[in-house]
């Protein structure tokens, strides 16, 4: 088998609708808010975007291919469990996470009080230091579905390096 490509970059994007009656989980952390995200799993848009970025960098498709919402095994599952499985696939493909940059697109709530805990949570599951994970929020100044509070979007960019 030829050696893996030394570096691989991946991009992930995810969107979920906000509804009443569900907890808001972002990067594995419960964020107090009157709305939560609708989805088959815990609907964590940041972790889903990260999973897609990592899978894409490895050339392994996307989160829906590996953890379809039609499969009852994933009903209500923590996205951190899915991320752990993605990291196993990543290591099997011969790669390690070098760094990840995640962005939440939502006008509310502000995530700055939770960012350090989010970074530590994601880093722990990925087996890296928190300094290798960046998380930030941005608004759309009231525009679009994220600005009106109908939903949230998550973006992630990752760099993977061939590991030993």
N, C-alpha and C positions, 0 to 999 in steps of 0.2 A: 504494500500500500504506500503511495507517495506521501511525503510529509505534508501536513496541512499548510494552507496559506498562512503566513505569519500573523496577519491582522485581518479582522473582519469587522465591518460596521453594519449596524442594523437600526431600523427605525420602526417604531410602533405607534399606533393611534387607536384609541378606543373612545366610545361614547355610550353613555347610559342616561336614561330618563330619571328625573327626580320624582319621588312620590312620597306621600305621607305613610307612616307605618313601618318603615324600615330604618335600621341604623345606617349611618353614613360611615363607611369604612374607606379610608384612603391610605394607600401604602401600608396596609395592615394595621392601621391605627383607627380607633373609634374617634370620630370628630363630632362633638355635640352640635346638632343642627335639627331643625324641625322637619327636614326631609332626608330621605335616604335614596340610594340608587337602586333601580329596578333591574333585576337580572336573575339568571338561573343559579348562579353562584352568589357570593356576597357582593358582586357587581363593582368591585374595586377597580375603577378606571385606570388608576396609576399603575397598579400591579399588572393589570391586563395589558396595558400598553408596553410595559417592561417585558412581559413574557413574549409578546409579539416581536419586539425589537431583538431579543436574544435569539428566538427561533429563526427569525429572518436572517440574522447574521450567520447562523449555522446552516442556512439553506434548508431548514426543516419545516417550512410552511408557517402556519399560524396557530394560535391558541384554539380556535374552533376545530381545527383538524385533529388535535390531540385530545381535547376535552370538550366534545360537542355538547351543546345545551339540550340535545335530545337524549342524552345518557343520564339516567336517574342517579348514577353514582356521584355526579357532580352537583346535584341539587343542594343548594345552600352551603357548598364547600368554601372554605377559606381560600382566597386567592393566593395566600402565602404557601399553602400546600401545593397548589399548581405551580407556583414559582420554584418550589423545591424540586418538583419533578422536572421542570424545564432545566434547572441547573444540572441535574443528573444527566439529561440528554446532552447538554452542552459539554460536560466533561467526557462523556462517551464519544463525542465528536472530536475531542482533542483540544478543546478550548477552555480558557479561563476568562472571567469578566475582568477587564482592566478598569473600566469606569462606566457609569451610567448617569445620564442627565434626564430628569423627569420634569414635566411641566403639567400642572393642573390648570385648565381653562375654566374658570367659574368666577362670577362676580361675588358670590357669597357661598360659604363662609370664608373668612380669611384663614389661611392655614399656617401663617407664620408661627403661632404658638406651638404647633405640632410638628414642625419640620424636622427638628433634631431627632425626635422619637421615631419619625418616619424613616429618616436616613439610617438610624441604628437598626430598625426592624428589617428593612430591605437588605442592608449589609449583612446582617446575621444570617439570613436565609441564603444569600448568595455566596457566603463564605469569604467576604472581603471586608476591608475596613470602611467605616462610615465616611472617611475622606475620599473614597472612590465612588460615592453616591451623592449626587446633587439633586435636590428637590426644590421646586419653586412654584409659585402660583402667579397667574396673570388674569386680568379681567378683559372683557370685551366692551367696556364702557356702556353697558346696557344693550348692546347689539346682539342679535341672533339668539338661539336657544340657550346658550350659556349665560347671556346677559339678562335674559328675562327670567331665569331660574327654572326653565323647563328641563334642563339637563346639564351634564358636565362632560368635558372631554379631557382625555389624558394623552400626552405625547411622551415618547421616550426615544433617546438615542443612546446606543451602546457601542463600545469598542471591546472586541474580544481579541485575545492573543493566544497563539498556539501554546499549549501548556505541556508540561512534562509529565 
